[in-house]
Amino acid sequence: MTMQPSTSGNRTIAWPSVITVISAAILIGAEVFGAAFAGGWALAILFGLGDQGAHILQAVLFALGVLVMTAFIRGAQRVEPFTRRA
């Protein structure tokens, strides 16, 4: 049985990049999910949907917020790589 070399080579975690992206994600996530909660509540009142309509709108906007945050993390990882060669 032969041992094949690792295709990734020696990689180390770039902690400054990871911390930067996580910090930005926390800040942006608070804004996105806060806007989803408030937006769902406001739209439900605007359209007279009641409490259940507000919860449904909040859930839909929350799901959109998850998509936004996923796209942000992926984009940020391209700009600030999480690993580097040792």
C-alpha positions as CSV (number, residue, x, y, z in Angstrom):
1,M,0.0,0.0,0.0
2,T,1.5,3.4,-1.0
3,M,1.0,6.6,0.9
4,Q,0.0,9.5,-1.3
5,P,1.0,13.0,-0.4
6,S,-1.7,15.4,0.8
7,T,-3.1,17.5,-2.0
8,S,-3.6,20.5,0.3
9,G,0.1,20.6,1.4
10,N,1.0,22.2,4.7
11,R,-1.7,24.8,5.4
12,T,-2.1,26.9,8.5
13,I,-5.1,28.9,9.6
14,A,-4.9,32.6,8.9
15,W,-6.3,33.7,12.3
16,P,-6.4,37.5,11.5
17,S,-8.5,36.8,8.4
18,V,-10.8,34.4,10.3
19,I,-11.4,36.9,13.1
20,T,-12.0,39.7,10.7
21,V,-14.6,37.7,8.7
22,I,-16.3,36.4,11.9
23,S,-16.5,39.9,13.4
24,A,-18.0,41.4,10.2
25,A,-20.5,38.5,10.1
26,I,-21.6,39.2,13.6
27,L,-22.2,42.9,12.9
28,I,-23.9,42.3,9.6
29,G,-25.9,39.4,10.9
30,A,-27.3,41.5,13.7
31,E,-28.4,44.0,11.2
32,V,-29.9,41.5,8.7
33,F,-31.8,39.5,11.3
34,G,-32.9,42.6,13.2
35,A,-34.3,44.0,9.9
36,A,-36.0,40.7,9.1
37,F,-37.7,40.7,12.5
38,A,-38.8,44.3,12.4
39,G,-39.6,44.2,8.7
40,G,-41.9,41.2,9.1
41,W,-43.7,42.9,12.0
42,A,-44.1,46.2,10.1
43,L,-45.3,44.5,6.9
44,A,-47.8,42.4,8.8
45,I,-49.2,45.6,10.4
46,L,-49.2,47.5,7.1
47,F,-51.2,44.7,5.3
48,G,-53.3,43.8,8.4
49,L,-52.1,40.2,8.5
50,G,-52.3,39.7,12.3
51,D,-49.9,37.8,14.5
52,Q,-49.7,34.6,12.5
53,G,-49.0,36.6,9.3
54,A,-46.3,38.5,11.1
55,H,-44.6,35.2,12.2
56,I,-44.8,33.8,8.7
57,L,-43.3,37.0,7.2
58,Q,-40.5,37.0,9.9
59,A,-39.7,33.4,9.1
60,V,-39.5,34.1,5.3
61,L,-37.3,37.2,5.9
62,F,-35.2,35.3,8.4
63,A,-34.6,32.6,5.7
64,L,-33.6,35.3,3.2
65,G,-31.2,36.6,5.9
66,V,-29.6,33.2,6.2
67,L,-29.0,33.3,2.4
68,V,-27.5,36.8,2.6
69,M,-25.2,35.8,5.4
70,T,-24.1,32.6,3.5
71,A,-23.3,34.7,0.5
72,F,-21.4,37.2,2.6
73,I,-19.3,34.5,4.3
74,R,-18.4,32.9,1.0
75,G,-17.5,36.2,-0.6
76,A,-15.5,37.3,2.4
77,Q,-13.6,34.0,2.4
78,R,-12.5,34.6,-1.2
79,V,-11.2,38.1,-0.3
80,E,-9.7,37.0,3.1
81,P,-8.6,33.4,2.7
82,F,-8.9,31.3,5.9
83,T,-5.8,29.3,5.2
84,R,-2.3,29.9,3.9
85,R,0.6,27.7,2.9
86,A,3.1,27.2,5.7
